Amino acid sequence: MKKNIYLISFLIFSLFSCTDLTEISQSSLTTQQFYKTETDAIAAVNAIYSGLNSSGQTLYNSLLQIGVEMATDDYEAGPRARNANVRAISILAHDATNDRMQALWSQSYDLINRSNIAIDRIALIDKANISDKIRNRTINEAKFLRALNYFNLVRWFGDIPIVLHETTSLSPENIYVKNAPQDSVYAQIIRDLKDAENLPAPSEYASTDIGRATAGSAKSLLAKVYLTHKDWQKAADKSKEVIDSNWYGLFNDFADVFNVATKNGKEHIFSAQFKGNFNFVGNSLASRSAPNEPPGINGDYADAIHAAGGLYASYSSTDKRKAVTFVTQMISPTDGKLYTFIPHINKYYDPSVVGNQGQSSKNLPIIRYAEVLLIYAEASNEVNNAPTDAAYTAIDQVRFRAGIAKLKDIAPSLTVDQFRDSVFQERRKELVYEYQRWFDLVRRGADYYVKTLKAAGKTNAAPRHIHFPIPQRELDLNPNLKQNPDWVNY
């Protein structure tokens, strides 16, 4: 990646309210004028958070859906997704020139660049102007956010450049950075998250700081990193640490995971924060998935369920998640009639903004406690080469909340392979439309991904699709950057 692409535009940071992670910037300063006070440190880190979910197609405000999740068995481009690049991903006909590949890359490195500058510059603020508590917290928040972005990038693109400091020179060795091996990227992610484990516990934040990364966020993401890297023992140990902390729990009602009134509650470990009708920071997934059939709903219907994948049919009639996750009928606010239609995803539909779902205030979970339980169940099964009672207990907490039979009661003697498949099926049904399916498919390998996609009728699926192509624009700018070997000549 040519680092100087972002040097000028992102040396200028947005000033944020220190009490609202969704507030849009009011002014900007260069780094020479900035990073003088504690307030500057907080504002700089808030500017990193804002890049996750600000308006437009940003990473956690629909880009991961249209740029990543379309390439799975569960989703497809809906009838109103007219962009050729999005439709290409949906049928696995994308290549290195696809503009969504470029957006995934550039937005992620933008946030890494913001994190790098914050980490370096906050450390230099005069101690008379910042407390040790805020200095350490903001640096570790930036490290958590840097780790999150590198974790996404390495899973999407494979070998990628590692950039850890602000670019202050335009020398070739600084701006033409080579791909680093995936293991090196994972090692850096783990270092950052271990530092971020020193963040405050969730209960130690003031109400005005709810939504920030916490020690629990770092530990939970670290467990997921270990799981993805197949370090089963560490994944089991770290997820168990989160479970034993008693910081989190499942809501009794699955619907509360997505209710505005209960957001940032006991199940939410780290979420993209949305506040509709407030500087336009609404959750666009609500509009993208909402139906356009009933008059007055005005849904975009750009994100659709891929019916041939069988997701909707996989739920039992008693599964309480089904009615929360999907909708098949609505009363029109315009004519009062009941309209019935094929299943649409409904997790982020906000009844307080009927007809304007682009301003949904529902948060998007990046990691929540139900996933930690499933991480522990999966990792424990792999460590012991068989499902333990503890692994059954973890998955059955999720199933019990869903209102379906406990796995221990209906299948108490599963093999390691059968239990693994059970966990994956539970993840699929629990985490719909939360940017998890593609990551889950590809971490099981090319054969599994291709078999699953082809069974769902996406016949273009090929082994190379367990990564995305490094964007052609980046290759053109950086002579030291190499394309993923699987994507050479495509």
TAKAFEN-V945190 format. One line per field, one symbol per residue. ss: DSSP state (~ for helix, > for strand, _ for the rest). A space follows every 50 residues. Layout:
# TAKAFEN-V945190
ss: ???
This chain:
# TAKAFEN-V945190
ss: _>_~~~~~~~__>>_____________>>________~~~~~~~~~~~~~ ~~~____>__>>~~~~~_~~~___>>>______~~~~~~~________~~ ~~~~~~~~~~~~~~~~~~~~~~_________~~~~~~~~~~~~~~~~~~~ ~~~~~~~__>___________~~~~>___>_~~~~~~~~~~~~~~~____ _~~~__~~~_____~~~~~~~~~~~~~~___~~~~~~~~~~~~~~_____ ___~~~~__~~~_____>>>>>__>_____>__~~~~~~___________ __>>>_~~~__~~~_____~~~~~~>>>>>>______>>>>>>>>_____ ~~~___~~~____>>>>>~~~~~~~~~~~~~~~~____~~~~~~~~~~~~ ~~____~~~~_____~~~~~~~~~~~~~~~______~~~~~~___~~~~~ ~~~~~_______~~~~_____~~~~~~_______~~~___
